[in-house]
Amino acid sequence: MAAVGEFVPTALAALVAVLFAVALVTMAADRLTVAGLCFLSASLLIYLRERWLRDSNVDA
């Protein structure tokens, strides 16, 4: 069973992939505001994921 320290970054990475897919589809459909918000959200989640990984490595 995976520890929570491994599950959270993996879940965030999966969510980022979904947000990028949604952003690309909405961009193709000319819904640029929604696409921009998806890209922004994905960027923030990438930052949070990297921070989570950095903090979990410091504690180990």
Secondary structure, DSSP 8 states (H G I E B T S, - for coil): ---HHHHHHHHHHHHHHHHHHHHHHHHHTT-HHHHHHHHHHHHHHHHHHHHHHHHHHHH-
